[in-house]
Amino acid sequence: MPSPGSVKKFDLDGKILSTGSVASVELSPSTDSDVVSAILANSPFPIRSNGRIELGRVLLDGNVKFKADKQLTGSTAVSFSFSGAAGAGAGIYDDPADALRALNLAETPQLDLALPDDESKGDFLYALLHRFDRREGARDVVERTVGSWRLPRHVETATDLRPGTWVLAEVDGSLAVRLAAELGYDFNYVHEVRTPGVDGVGLTGDLGLKIETGLKVALGLSVSGRYLILVGRESDKNEEIRLRMFKLSKKEFTFGLNLSASVQDMDSPVPDSVDALIQAVFGVHGLQIIKDLQAIERWTDPSQDLSDLAPGLPSEIGLELLRATTGFDPATAFSDARNALLGVLKQLDSLPGSVPSKLWSLLGSMNEQANKVFRDGLKALTIEDAEQRREAVVKLISGTAFDDEPIGQWLTAVAASGLLALTDELGRVGEAARATLALLEGNILKALREFLEDRLSLDQLRKVTNETSFRKLDPFLVNRLSMFLDEELGFHNLGKVREAINHALRLRQEIHSKAREAIASKYEFDFAYNYQKTTIKNALVDVVFDFSRQSARDLFRDVVVESNLDRLLVVKTDGVRLNQAVLTHQIDRKGVVQVTLPKFNFTKESVNKSLAKVTAAGDGSRVLVYEIDARDVVRVKNRLRSQLTAALSLTVALQGRVRVHSRDSTAVSCQFVHAKENMRLADLKHLTQPFIFEYMPELFQRPGSLETWYLDLDRAVEDAVGNGRNEFGDVLTAMEVMVPGSALAAWLLPRNEPQREVLSKEISKSLQAALKTLIPFSYFQDPDRLQQDAAAAALLVWASIPPCSSARLDGDGLILNETEKDDFYWDFPAPDLREKMVMNEKSTGRLRSALTAARDRLLACDKEEQRKRAQFFTADQAGKFQRMGLTEDPGEQLLGSLLFVEADLVKGAAAVLKDVAAFLEASPNQPLEAIERLAAFGADITDTFHRKLSSIYGADALRSLGGAVLLEAARVLDGSLSALRPRAMLSLTVLREQRRFQLPDFLAGKHPEEAEIALKQRLVSTG
């Protein structure tokens, strides 16, 4: 007869256990005595009045480690340590729902497994549920239950689970990689000016200029995933195993840029040399690399792959870096070289505040003499006598050239609480000075800076013209930029980096321009930009496998162990019954721009969401149903909200072609909501005229009828609110457009690669033509903008460039639209090509025609001042306008901005076609890949024809024309759409002065009460 102790032990299945696991578990001493008695006697479990022997009252002691798959768990083993802790143990329940609730799942699984996206709980959840007859012996029940103790991946035969047993496992793992840098820049100089005195004698004075700029750049990538899997054998009458699974994985990319500047006593331009900012944005600034280099502490073997520790840094370059900076040969003295560099990195990191970044910048600017003077100043700060050290600090900060000298800039970086506070922080000053001297004496830091500046110079990119020159790029730079792109950098996608750099350079100019505007009244300026992209994948699966069939067992392992769901959805497998299978892929992108200036605050938020879903329908003749719901939203705080949405539903028969369900299930809609205080008639025209002309021309066919409508509206508003002529007061404007679904369906027609290339070129030219019409029309609605200035010149010159998909120089000639080239837009950053595109005969002829039209328009104006300006808009003035737009500042920058917007839109459309091709290829047999590409299609098409449709000339109001621009592209794809027209509605609401309704509420979707409305107008076009 077994001893009582052995009766309380229960054996585990040894083939599933890892090294270090116990072979059995046993009851804990805290188990209720009547339960222990039942197990010892193998009699039925005792009955509780509430029907439950609560979790935690039957406890199992032991240490169990499963042999688990890395894909499922993120580790080689899952450990269970049971010693009576809360949440670990066993329970007996009359009601299955009570058992599920005891697991504290976010939702009790019936099991649809629709858990919310809640990552707050990071514990591994494991549960084993076993159903038994209450008349059965307690010991038999526990033995069967413990014998089934395993992970879902361990289920290889039906007998691995006893009938009426379910294994539930949840895995929550995450991987986070953070790359961050804090860089400080100080520009200090003294500007000498002469101003006339009262007595006519010039007075000379020093106007101190101090600009303190702080830059924080954060690049982050985090990946996390969670699986909840329930595997159960529900009956003893067959060998069927039922699998229900929920899968959630998330990939997130964040980018943040914050730039703040404070200016004191400033009447001079802001210095425009902030190239280090550009380096930091693209992750190639020296201080960012230094953060990564600290990982060499774990680089103990020169044969070890360093790139596993320091992102983007191959071992061969790491060895070269050690040799160049330390003087040691790592082939023979690897440890000495590594320790020498590591010591310097740790010294630099120990310096206080922004001293590391200041020292880094000083090393690149000091000559030998300045270096010597700097060291002498540091030595004076390390004197042992505290009083002498205080005198040295006072002497230094009192010097007239303090801001110009390296020691002065270094002290400013040390002075976290102000320069005067340094006289009370002598110990801190001395310690920082000694550490800085040590870094300078060793010369390793300077050598490191020179090495990184040389290897990571972005100037290398400008020299790349072909594959051969691309291969000459430093591999370290290529690796770092590949990390920025989140894909391998090659010659084929080098343009992405160039475009991003050009965009950052334009951003820099905007920052400095805004800072200059702020100088007159207040010396504070803040600019912030944040970008976030999140990709979410979901899976919801309910399928039954007949384990008596080998094919079913093979597919079960493919799904549970390999996480491969494609075969489950597309292959009709003998012995497998699919109850439900839904997969989703979601892309979220978010960008926020904030600008704070005196008496002006601006916040713009852009959000792009695209959700693609595939459902396996039918278990016989299987079809896949794909759905996409995408939207792009731009909000300007307290001013406007603009949105473009796209939705479609389509089916794919296995190994078949895509078929759009119906035109009703496919739609594109655009909404533009605007709220403005004290709106004038000119403001209203500028906002609504392009919309009316584009979508409602049939309502105003008679010449002058639209102008008459505006004048009648002006009089009606004057009668209603009494504001006087041209004054509308507070106005709410809503513009809505519905584009027929066939415009979206046109993108989904199957095409081979040559066809896509041809269509991409034609779309490019179509979009360019549309933009060159829409933007000038929108901007020049106000004839006062027809000036002989840089703004008008750049716009007119840009609009005169013929739409083309490619351009190249051929001696003195220009060749456009070569059919054999795979370009979709010409290389506008190239100076020589840009000049030829502007100055060629076709462009000049178009510009002359535009100037003549502008002259006629000005001559027809009512104001004498406007008619006088007509003399500047004649055909013979074309050369002057071209020079203003091509070579003069700011015309050159404005022209570049227009070309960038045009190129960005064209390339976005080409990307949409590429997304469609990838989706169509994968949709019949690779649903996981297909929904990813379908989500990309939704994200790209809404982003291209909404967010990207913005210019400094048309501002955000251009986005209301996104539907029209998308339709222009769709007509290229499907010739039958030539007569298609969208439906549109324009609503105007003029508010009473006395009201409770707030304008921002309108942007949030709320509407004022009728009593608070002075006048409403609505125009509707049915297309």
C-alpha positions, 0 to 999 in steps of 0.5 A, spaced: 500 500 500 503 506 497 504 511 503 500 517 504 506 522 501 507 518 495 499 518 494 500 526 494 505 526 488 503 526 481 507 524 475 509 529 469 510 527 462 517 527 462 518 528 454 516 535 454 520 537 460 526 541 460 533 540 464 532 542 471 524 540 471 522 536 477 519 529 474 512 530 479 508 535 483 505 534 489 500 537 494 502 543 498 501 543 505 496 548 505 491 544 501 484 543 504 484 537 509 477 534 506 480 535 499 487 531 501 482 526 504 478 525 498 485 524 494 488 519 499 482 515 498 480 516 491 473 518 493 469 524 489 471 531 491 467 534 497 462 538 495 462 546 497 455 550 498 457 555 492 459 549 488 467 551 488 473 549 491 477 556 490 483 557 486 489 557 491 485 552 496 488 546 492 495 547 491 501 544 487 508 544 489 514 544 484 518 547 479 516 545 471 520 547 465 517 546 459 521 545 452 518 551 449 518 554 442 522 560 441 517 563 436 511 562 441 515 564 448 521 568 446 525 564 450 527 557 450 523 554 456 517 557 460 518 556 467 512 554 473 514 555 480 509 553 484 509 554 492 503 556 494 503 563 491 497 567 489 495 565 482 498 558 481 495 552 483 488 548 482 481 549 483 475 545 482 468 548 479 461 546 478 460 551 472 465 551 467 464 559 466 467 560 474 473 556 472 474 561 466 473 567 470 478 564 475 483 565 470 482 572 470 482 573 463 480 579 460 474 576 457 472 569 458 473 565 452 467 561 450 472 562 446 472 567 441 478 570 444 477 577 442 481 580 447 482 587 448 489 590 446 491 591 453 499 590 454 498 592 461 499 585 464 506 582 462 505 575 465 505 568 462 498 565 463 498 558 463 491 554 464 490 546 464 482 545 464 479 538 465 472 536 465 470 530 469 464 527 472 463 529 480 462 521 481 469 520 479 475 519 484 479 525 486 486 522 485 484 519 478 482 526 476 488 529 478 492 524 475 489 525 468 489 532 469 497 532 471 498 527 465 495 532 460 500 538 463 503 541 456 504 546 452 499 547 445 505 545 441 506 538 445 500 536 442 502 531 437 497 525 438 489 525 440 492 521 446 496 527 449 490 530 451 485 526 455 478 527 453 474 533 456 481 537 457 483 544 454 490 547 455 490 555 454 497 558 454 498 566 453 505 569 451 506 576 452 513 578 450 516 584 447 523 587 444 524 594 445 530 598 441 531 605 443 536 610 440 536 617 443 541 623 443 541 629 446 545 634 443 546 642 445 548 647 440 550 654 442 552 660 438 555 666 441 558 672 438 558 679 439 556 684 433 559 691 433 554 696 430 555 703 429 549 708 430 548 715 429 549 719 436 545 726 437 551 730 436 552 726 429 558 723 432 557 715 431 557 711 437 560 704 437 557 699 442 557 691 443 550 688 442 551 681 445 547 676 441 546 669 445 542 663 441 541 657 446 538 651 442 537 645 444 535 639 440 532 632 442 532 627 437 529 620 439 528 614 434 525 608 437 523 601 435 519 596 439 516 590 437 511 586 441 507 580 440 502 576 444 498 569 443 492 566 446 492 559 444 486 554 447 487 547 444 482 542 447 479 535 446 472 536 447 470 528 446 472 521 448 468 519 441 473 521 436 480 524 436 478 531 434 482 536 437 479 543 437 484 549 436 482 557 438 487 562 437 488 569 438 494 573 436 496 580 436 503 583 434 505 590 434 511 594 431 512 601 432 516 606 430 517 613 433 520 619 431 521 626 435 524 632 434 524 638 438 527 644 437 527 650 442 531 657 441 531 663 445 534 669 443 536 675 447 538 682 445 538 680 437 537 684 431 542 680 427 540 674 423 540 667 426 546 663 424 544 658 419 549 652 420 545 647 423 548 641 419 549 637 426 541 637 426 541 633 420 546 628 422 542 627 428 535 626 424 538 621 420 542 617 426 549 619 424 551 624 429 557 622 432 554 622 439 549 617 437 554 613 435 558 613 441 551 611 445 552 605 441 559 604 442 559 603 449 556 596 447 563 594 446 564 593 453 561 586 451 565 585 445 570 580 448 572 577 442 574 580 435 571 574 431 564 576 435 559 579 430 560 586 433 553 588 429 549 584 434 551 589 439 552 596 436 547 597 431 550 598 424 557 597 426 560 591 422 566 587 426 571 590 420 569 597 421 569 596 429 577 593 429 579 599 424 576 604 429 580 601 435 586 601 431 585 609 428 583 611 435 587 608 440 594 606 436 593 599 438 593 594 433 587 590 435 590 583 431 595 583 437 592 587 442 585 587 442 583 588 449 588 594 450 585 597 444 578 596 447 579 598 454 582 604 452 576 606 447 571 604 452 575 608 458 574 614 454 567 613 452 565 612 460 569 619 461 565 622 456 559 619 459 560 622 466 561 629 464 555 633 467 549 636 463 551 638 455 558 638 456 559 632 452 556 635 446 559 642 447 566 638 448 564 634 441 563 640 437 569 644 440 574 639 438 571 640 431 572 647 431 579 649 435 586 650 432 592 648 436 592 655 439 585 655 441 586 648 444 592 650 448 588 656 451 582 652 452 587 647 456 590 652 460 583 655 462 581 648 464 588 647 468 586 654 472 579 650 474 583 644 477 587 648 482 587 645 489 586 652 493 578 653 493 579 661 493 584 661 487 579 656 483 573 661 485 577 667 483 579 663 476 572 662 475 570 669 476 576 672 472 573 667 466 566 669 466 568 676 467 572 676 460 569 681 455 570 675 450 567 670 454 562 667 449 567 667 444 572 663 447 572 655 448 573 655 455 567 660 456 562 656 452 565 650 456 563 653 462 556 655 460 555 648 458 557 646 465 553 652 468 546 648 469 543 653 474 547 659 471 554 662 471 554 665 477 552 659 481 559 656 479 562 660 484 558 656 489 559 649 485 567 649 485 568 642 486 563 640 481 567 645 476 574 642 478 571 635 477 569 636 470 575 640 468 579 634 470 575 629 466 575 634 460 583 635 461 584 627 461 580 626 455 584 632 451 590 629 453 589 622 451 587 625 444 583 618 443 576 622 443 579 627 437 581 621 433 574 618 434 571 624 432 575 625 426 574 617 424 566 618 425 565 625 421 569 622 415 566 615 415 559 618 416 559 624 412 552 625 408 556 629 403 558 622 400 551 621 398 551 627 393 557 623 389 553 617 388 550 617 380 550 610 379 551 603 382 558 603 381 559 609 385 554 607 390 558 601 392 563 606 394 559 608 399 562 607 406 558 601 409 558 604 416 554 609 413 549 605 409 548 600 415 546 606 419 541 609 413 538 602 412 536 603 420 533 609 419 529 607 413 527 600 416 530 596 410 536 595 406 539 601 403 541 600 395 541 604 389 534 603 388 532 606 394 537 611 395 532 617 393 528 616 399 534 618 403 536 624 399 528 626 399 528 626 407 535 630 407 532 635 403 526 635 407 530 636 413 534 642 410 527 645 408 525 644 415 531 647 418 530 654 413 523 654 416 525 654 423 530 659 422 525 663 418 520 663 424 525 665 429 527 671 425 519 673 425 519 672 432 525 677 434 521 683 433 517 682 439 519 676 444 525 672 444 522 665 444 521 660 439 519 652 439 518 647 434 516 640 435 515 634 430 513 627 432 512 622 428 509 615 430 507 609 426 504 602 429 503 596 425 498 591 428 496 584 426 491 580 429 488 573 428 482 569 430 482 562 428 477 557 430 478 550 427 478 542 428 483 537 427 481 530 426 488 527 429 486 520 426 489 523 419 496 525 418 494 531 414 490 534 420 496 533 425 501 536 420 497 542 419 496 543 426 503 543 427 504 548 422 499 553 425 501 552 432 509 551 432 510 555 426 505 560 426 503 559 419 496 561 417 496 561 410 496 554 409 490 553 413 486 559 410 487 557 402 488 549 402 482 544 403 485 539 408 483 532 409 481 532 416 480 539 418 474 543 419 475 551 419 469 554 423 472 561 423 478 564 421 479 572 420 486 575 420 487 583 420 493 588 419 493 595 421 497 601 420 497 607 424 501 613 422 501 619 426 505 626 426 504 632 430 507 639 428 507 644 433 510 651 432 510 657 438 511 664 437 509 670 440 502 671 439 501 665 435 501 658 436 500 652 431 499 645 432 497 640 426 496 633 427 496 628 421 493 621 423 493 615 417 490 609 419 489 603 414 485 596 417 485 590 412 482 584 414 481 577 410 476 572 412 476 565 410 469 563 408 466 557 406 469 550 408 467 547 401 469 551 396 473 556 400 473 563 398 477 569 401 474 575 403 478 581 403 476 588 406 480 595 407 478 601 411 483 607 410 483 614 412 487 620 413 486 625 417 489 632 418 487 637 424 489 644 425 488 646 432 482 650 433 482 651 425 480 645 421 479 638 420 480 634 413 479 627 412 479 622 406 477 615 407 477 609 402 473 603 403 472 596 399 470 589 399 472 584 395 473 576 394 478 571 391 476 564 390 482 560 391 487 560 386 482 565 382 482 572 381 480 578 385 473 580 384 470 587 387 464 585 391 460 591 388 460 598 387 456 600 393 461 596 398 467 601 395 467 608 396 472 614 397 469 620 401 473 627 403 471 631 408 473 638 410 471 642 416 473 649 417 472 654 423 474 661 423 472 667 427 471 674 424 471 671 416 471 676 411 468 675 404 475 675 401 477 669 406 470 665 404 472 666 397 479 663 398 476 657 402 471 655 397 472 658 390 476 652 388 471 647 391 465 650 387 469 650 381 472 643 381 465 640 384 459 644 382 461 648 376 454 646 373 451 650 379 454 657 376 454 656 368 452 663 367 458 668 367 458 672 373 453 668 377 458 665 382 460 672 384 453 674 384 452 669 389 457 671 394 455 678 393 447 676 395 450 672 401 454 678 403 448 682 403 444 676 407 449 676 412 449 683 413 442 683 414 442 677 419 448 679 424 449 687 422 456 686 421 457 691 415 459 689 408 464 684 407 464 682 414 461 675 415 463 674 423 464 667 425 463 662 420 463 654 420 464 651 413 463 644 411 465 641 404 464 634 403 465 629 396 463 622 395 467 619 389 464 613 386 467 606 388 469 605 381 475 610 382 478 606 387 476 599 384 480 602 378 487 601 382 485 594 383 485 591 376 490 586 374 496 589 370 503 586 369 510 590 370 510 593 363 503 595 364 504 598 371 510 602 369 507 605 363 501 607 367 505 610 372 508 615 367 501 617 365 499 618 372 505 622 373 503 627 367 496 627 369 497 629 376 502 634 374 497 637 370 492 637 375 496 640 380 499 646 375 492 648 374 489 647 381 495 650 385 495 657 381 488 657 381 487 657 388 493 662 390 491 667 385 484 668 386 486 674 390 489 678 384 493 682 389 497 676 389 499 677 382 505 681 384 512 681 381 515 678 387 519 671 388 512 668 391 508 669 384 514 668 380 516 661 383 509 659 382 508 661 375 515 658 373 513 652 376 506 651 373 510 653 366 514 646 366 511 641 362 508 635 365 513 629 364 515 623 367 523 623 365 528 628 363 535 628 361 540 633 358 543 631 351 548 636 350 545 643 350 538 639 348 533 636 353 530 630 352 523 628 355 518 622 357 523 617 354 519 610 354 525 606 356 526 609 362 523 607 369 522 614 372 516 617 374 519 624 375 525 628 373 531 629 378 529 636 380 534 637 385 540 637 379 541 644 378 543 644 371 537 640 369 532 644 373 535 650 370 534 647 363 527 645 365 525 652 367 529 655 361 527 651 355 522 653 349 516 649 351 516 652 359 518 659 356 512 659 351 507 656 357 510 662 362 509 667 356 501 665 356 500 665 363 503 672 364 499 675 358 493 671 362 495 675 368 495 681 365 488 681 362 486 679 369 489 685 372 486 690 367 479 687 368 480 689 376 476 694 379 482 697 383 486 702 379 492 699 383 491 692 381 490 695 373 497 699 374 500 692 376 498 689 369 504 692 366 509 688 369 505 681 367 507 681 359 510 676 355 517 679 354 518 679 362 518 671 362 526 672 363 525 676 369 520 671 372 524 665 370 531 668 374 527 670 380 524 663 381 530 660 379 536 663 382 534 668 387 532 667 394 527 666 396 524 664 389 529 658 389 526 655 395 519 656 393 520 653 387 524 647 390 518 646 395 513 646 389 517 641 385 518 637 392 510 636 393 509 634 386 514 629 386 512 626 392 505 626 390 507 622 383 511 617 387 506 616 392 501 614 386 507 609 383 507 606 390 500 605 390 500 601 384 506 597 387 502 595 393 496 593 389 501 589 384 503 585 391 496 584 393 494 581 387 499 576 387 499 574 394 491 574 395 489 567 392 494 563 396 498 568 401 493 571 405 498 574 411 502 577 405 496 580 402 493 583 407 499 587 409 500 589 402 492 591 402 493 595 408 499 599 405 495 600 399 489 603 403 495 607 407 498 610 401 492 612 397 489 616 403 496 619 404 498 620 397 491 624 395 490 627 402 496 629 406 501 630 401 496 634 397 498 641 400 503 646 399 505 653 402 501 656 396 494 653 397 495 651 404 491 646 407 485 648 403 488 644 397 486 637 401 478 639 399 480 637 392 483 630 394 477 626 391 478 630 384 486 629 384 484 621 385 479 621 380 484 624 375 489 618 376 483 613 376 481 616 369 488 614 367 487 607 369 480 606 367 478 610 360 471 608 362 471 613 368 472 619 363 465 622 364 465 620 372 463 626 376 463 626 384 457 628 388 459 634 393 456 638 398 458 645 401 455 648 407 456 654 410 453 656 417 454 664 420 453 664 428 450 669 432 455 673 436 451 671 443 452 664 443 455 658 447 457 654 442 465 654 441 468 654 434 473 648 436 466 644 438 465 644 430 471 641 428 470 635 433 463 633 430 458 637 434 453 642 431 450 649 434 443 649 436 438 653 431 437 659 436 445 660 435 445 660 428 444 667 424 444 664 417 445 657 413 447 656 406 448 649 402 450 647 395 449 640 393 451 637 386 449 630 385 455 629 380 
